[in-house]
Amino acid sequence: MKGVAITGMGIISAIGSSVEENLESLLNNRIGITTVDNIVTIHKDVIKVGEIKKTNEELANELNLSKDNNYSRTAMIGVLAAKQAVENAGITAINEYKTGLISASSVGGMDMTERYYYEYFENPEVVKYISAHDGGDVAQKIAEQLGLKGLVTTISTACSSAANSIMMGARLIKSGKLDRVIVGGTDALAKFTINGFKTLMILSDTYNTPFDNDRKGLNLGEAAAFLVLESDEVVARENKKVLARVSGYGNANDAFHQTASSENGEGAFLAMEKAFQVSGLKPCQIDYINVHGTATPNNDLSEGRAITRTFGEGLVPDFSSTKSFTGHTLAAAAAIEAVYSVLAIQNNVVFPNLNFKTPMSEFNMVPQTTLKNKNIDHVLSNSFGFGGNCSTVIFSKN
């Protein structure tokens, strides 16, 4: 079996437009949770979100797109993050090796659809936006911007999408099907998702408080992040710098409920168990867990019980949810948290779980609430999706 190295990363989120800016925010408690600015919604003053403070016009200018382009916001931030990752990996000839792109998205071009919905059958000039709706168009536009001619595909398993993208990319490299895979996810805010999560009654009107006994719900966010995975052979041949490695992964779907995880965390427990089997590591070797930690009543209870089952009562390592910085970025969540996991390894730090006050009554687990310096060799990153779809990825220093 071949090894899987991470050689490049790119990200744009509510706390920064590059890897460096995101790290600076994480180290200095600069959160990106604010009221809504870029979307006209009746919920503007009722909820808080992790919004990228750039308009669509500003994003289009950064990409030098023509004024008549049909790029959705999801596609534009995805292109920006993917280009950063490829540049960070030092790739100048993208098709030199067998290269693929696995992009994750749940929102796709919904911002375009809801903007032009009532005009589609009246105004021929907006028909071009129909093709920008689906997630596959997002992946295709990213591939076109990169000049990539190999495998291009999309994964959409709700909030675990990017974790499954990373897992699929790693498996393609290990099996020898591809030499290099660009993996990650992108999702922009839209009225559709704001209204949908509002209907589920899991949005918070204040800053999200992961793993707090009095948590009220999540803050939606938007972001895009991509990582370049490469085989050991390519790394050796090109003398590449390795940022970290993908050493384990696992997913499970307990199909407990359409929009909720089982209260005992069955799916998350199985996903973590599989990840440890693939990596050959034991739970005691994990130095930090970047938890899914959405701050909804169901998620944190389910995940906490699964972690306790996996590691043992009183043996849980340092953990935190970085969604207190960015909000929950849906299909992009596992990708931006993969970047943060690698940054934790590179900088030997545990990022803080902000806004925490009161431990949960159901178990004895308290997140790390301040920045902590610590030698980090292995990070476990959890991601959940609707319907109990759970994915776990283990990132390692060597």
N, C-alpha and C positions, 0 to 999 in steps of 0.2 A: 504494500500500500504506500502511496506517495504522501509526503507531508504537504501541509497547506500553510503558506506564509502570507502575511498581510504586508504589502509593500507600498500601499498608498491609501490616503483617506481624504475625503472632502465633505464639507458640511455647510449648510446655511440653516439657521434656526432663529428663534426669538432672542437668543443671547449672543448672536454673532454670525458674521457672514463668511467665516473661515474657521479652520481648526484652531488656529492661534487665538482668535477672538473668543471662541467658545471656551477654550481652556482658561483664558484670563477671567472670564465671567465666573466659571466654576470655582476658581481659586479665590475670588474676591466677593462671593455671594451676590453677584449682580443678576437678579432674576429678570425674566422677560415677560412676566405676567402683568397684563394691563387691560384696559377696556378696549372694545373693538373700534378700530379706526378705518379699515379698508373695506368694510362691508356695511351696507345699509340694512340694519335689522332692528326690529322692535325690542330686541333683547340687549341692545348696546349698553345700557346702563344697569342691566340686571346681572350680567355674568362677566367673568374675567377670562381672558384667553392669552395664549402664548403666540403673539402675532409677529411676523416679520414686518418691520416698519419700512417696507418699500412698496410702492404702488406697482401695478402691472406695467405701467408705462416705464417706470424706472428699471424694472427687470428686463423689459424688452430692449431698452437702450443698452444695458450692460451686455446683452447678447447680440447687439447689432441687428436686430430683427426689423424687417420692413413694417410699416404701419398697417399693412393689410394682412399680417400674419394671423394664423389661427392657433397659436400656442396658448394652451390653458396655463393658469398660474402654477398648477402642479407640474406641468412639463418644464416651465421656465426655471423654477427652483431646482428641479431634478437635473436639468442640463448643467446649471452652475455647479452643483455639488459633484456631479460625475466628472466634469472637466477638471475640477480641483484635484480629485482623486487620481486621475490619469497623469496629470502634471506632477503631483507629489510622488508618484511611482516612477517618474523619469521615463515614461513611455513616449517615444517619438514616432514609432512605426507600429500602430495599434494592431495591424493584421499580420505582423511578422511571425507570431505564434498562433496556435489555435485558441482564439479568444471569443468569449461570449459575454452577454449582458443579461442579468436577471434583475429586473426592476420590479419593486413591489408598490402597489397603490390600492387604496380602497375608494378614494374620492374621484380619482381620474380627472376628467375635464368638467366636473359638475358645475364649476363656477361659470363656465361658458354656457352650459345647458340652461341653467336657471336665469341667466341674463337675457338669452335670446329665445327662450321657450315660446313666447307668444308671437314671435315674429317668423318662426320657421316656415310657416305655410303662406305667409303674406309677403315676405321680403326675400327675394332670391339671393341678395348679397350676404345674408347670414347663413345660408345653407352650408357653407364651408365649415362652420363651427360644429356641425353634427358629427363629423368624423373625429373631432377632438374630444368627444365625450368619454370614450372607453379608455381603460388603463393601458391597453395595448398600444394606443396611439402615443401615450406618454413614453413608453419604452422605445418605440420606433423613432420618435423625435430625438431622444437622447442618443440612440445609436447613430442616427444620421449626423448629428452634431459632432460625434466622436469619429466619424468615418468608419465605423465598425461594420464589417461584412459577415461576421460569423453568427453564431446562435444568438437570437434575441427573443426573450420570452418574459412573461409577466406572471407574478404570483399575487393573489388577492385572498388572503385568509384573515381578513380584518386586522386586528392589532398585533398579530403574530407574523404578518406577511414578510417583513424584512428579515426576521430570524429564519424563516423558511427559505428565503432567498440565499442567505449566507450558507445554510445547511446544504441546499441543492448545489451551490457553487463549489463547496468543499468536496462534495461527493463526486462531482464531475471531474475535478482535478485528481482526486484519489483513484478514480477508476481509469484515468488516462484518456478520458474523452476530450478534455480540454487542458490546455497548458496554463491558461489565464482566464479569470472570470471577474467581471466588474459586478459587484452585488450591492444591494441596498434598497432604499425606498424613498418615496416622495409623496406627500399629501399636503394640499393647501386647504385653508379654511374656506368654508362655503356655507351659505344659509341652510342648505340641505342638511349638513351634519349638525350645525347648531340646533336647528329645529328638531332633528331626530333625537339627539341626546337630551334635549330639553323634554321631549315627550317621554323618554325613559326615566326622567326625574333623577338623573345622576350628575347634573351640573352643579357646581358650587358658585355661590354669589360672592365668594371671597377667595383668598389664596388657598390652593389645595394643601391638605395636611396629611401626607401619606403616613399610614400606620399609627395615626393618632386615634385615641378612643372616641373623640368627638368629631371625627372627619365628616364632612358634609357632601363630598363628591369631587368630581374632577374638573380641571380647567382644560378645555380643548386647546390644541396648539397646531402649528403648521411648521413643517421642516422638510429638509431633504438631506440625505447622507448616503455616500457610497464608499465602498472599500474595494481595493484591488487585491484579489487573491491570486497567488502564483505558485506553481509547483517548485519543488526543491531544485529540479533540473534547470529551470529558467533562472532562479535565484543564483545558482552557482555559475551558470554560463554568463550571466550579465553582471555578476558581482554585486547583486542588489542588497541594499540595506533592508533588513527585516524589522518591521515595527513591532510585531507580535505574531503569534500563530493561532490558528483555529485548531484546538486540540480535541474538542468534543462537542457533540450536539445530539439533540433528541427531540422528537415531537410526539404528541399524543392528542387524541380527541375523545374526551369522555362523553361528548354529545349529551351533557346533562340537561341543558336548557338552551333555548335559542339565543338568549342574551345574558346568560349568567354562568359562572363556574360553580362546580359542586362545593358545598360548604366544607368538605374535608379535603379539598384540593386534589382530587384523584388524578386529573389530567396533568397538573403541574408536577405532582410527585412522580408520575410515570415518565414525563419528559426529562426531569432531572436524573432519574435512575438510568435512562437510556444514554444521556450525555456522559455520565460517569463510566458507563460500560464502554462507550466508544473511545473515550480519552485514556482509559486505564488508570485514572486518578481516583482517589478516595475523597469523600466529603471533607475529611480533616485537612486536606491539602489546599482547599479553597481559602484564599486570603480576604476576599471581598465579594459580596453579592450585590450586583446592580439589579435590584428587584423591579418587578413590573410596577408595583406600587402606585396605582392610579388614584388612591384616596377615596374610592367608593367603598361603602360598607361591605359589599359582597367580595370585591377583589382582594382587599387587604386581609380579610378573614380567611378566605380560601388559600391565598398564597402563603400566609403565615403558618397555617396548619400544615401545608405541604412541606414547607421548609423545616418545620419542627420534626416532621416525620422523617425527612431525609437526613438531617444532621444530628438529631437527638436533642432532647430537652436540655437546655443550658449549654449546648455545644455549637450554637449558630455563630458563624464568624461575623465580622463587621458587615453591615448592610445599609444601603440607603437607596432612596428613589430620587433620581435626578429630574423627575417630572415636576418637582417643586420649583425648578428653574425654568423649564420649557413648556410646561403643560403636556398633555397627552397628544402626541402627534400621529396617532392612528397607525397606518401602515408604515410610516417612517420611524416609528418609535424604536424598534429594535435596532435599526441602522444607526440612529444618532446615539443610542446607548452602547452600541458596539464601539463607536468612536470614543465615547467616554470611558469605556472599559479599557481600551488600548491606552488612552491617556493616563488612566490610573496606574497601569503597569509601567509606562514610560517614566512617570513622575513619582512613582511610589507614594501615592496618596489615596485616601478614601474621601470621596466627595461627600459633602454634608446633605442630610435629609432635612431640609428647611421647614420651618413652621411647626415643628413637633412640640407638644406640651405634655400630653397625658398618655401613658402606656395603655395599650389595649387590654381589656379585662380578660380576654379569652386565653392568653398565653403570655409567657414571660419572654418577650422579645422587644428590645428597644433599639431603634435605628441610631446610626452615628449622626449626631446633630451638628457637629463642627468639623472643619477640615482636619484630617488626621494624617500625619506622616507615618508611613509603614511600608516595609518591604513587600511588594506585591508581585508574586509569581503567577498566580492563577486567579482569574475573575470568572464568576458564574453570572451570566446575564439572562434574566427571565423575561418572557413575553407571552401574553395571553391574547386570545382572540375570542370573539363571540362564539357561543356554542361550545365552549370548553376547549377550543383549539389552543394548545399550549406548546411553546417551543423554548428550549434552553440551549445556549451556546456557551462553551467554555473557551476563554482566551488565555493563552499562556505566554510567558516571557520567552521561553526557549522550546 
